[in-house]
Amino acid sequence: MVRIRGSIGQWPVDLTLELDDSDWAQLGAHLGGGLKASTPATPAAPEAPRSPATQDDRLWQDAQQRLQHAGALNGPDLLAQLEALTGSAAAGKRLLVRLRHSTNVKVESGADAPLYRWVGDCP
């Protein structure tokens, strides 16, 4: 996985690319073979077995509580907290999307990033 952060003019950019072995091989070929196809920069740790419903429910409750306690968070800060909570960028993004569509959350346009504001009751 490769994460690119920065800005294009006044617009913030936060891009995550997930590459499999064949993608790494193609990239290495374009760069003159400088990359090894079988060794991504940071190998993913195997996930521990879990009960999907229980784990997902707990993470959803924790995500709601974090936003409720903060009152409001901008998108990049909230995503960083959710990624830390889940240990996965993809799982953090899923929770962020779920919060975006929750009736307890209002998303407002900010100058640089969306602002997630808690408007509901206790989770």
Secondary structure, DSSP 4 states (H G I P E B T S, - for coil): -EEEEEEETTEEEEEEE---HHHHHHHHHHTTS-S-TT--SSPPPPPPP--HHHHHHHHHHHHHHHHHHHSEEEHHHHHHHHHHHHT-HHHHHHHHHHHHT-TTEEEE--SSS-EEEE-S---
